[in-house]
Amino acid sequence: MGDDRVTREDLETELRDTFGDAGGRAGEARTPLLAAAVVVGAVLLGVAYLVGRRIGRRSSTTVEIRRI
């Protein structure tokens, strides 16, 4: 039978061989994804502002004051 125990180093080696360096690639991809999310958020905020402004102008009440 011998020493058939699985050590932590064996597991780490197999996981690195299987998945590669996924942590490094995730860190590299985070910056462009964060920048894209900020840009998309700013565009959505701008669109919401413009749509709300248009709706506000359409439904605002006009008051006329006449002198008698």
Secondary structure, 3 states (H helix, E strand, C coil): CCCCCCCHHHHHHHHHHHHCCHHHHHHHHHHHHHHHHHHHHHHHHHHHHHHHHHHHHHCCCCCCCCCC
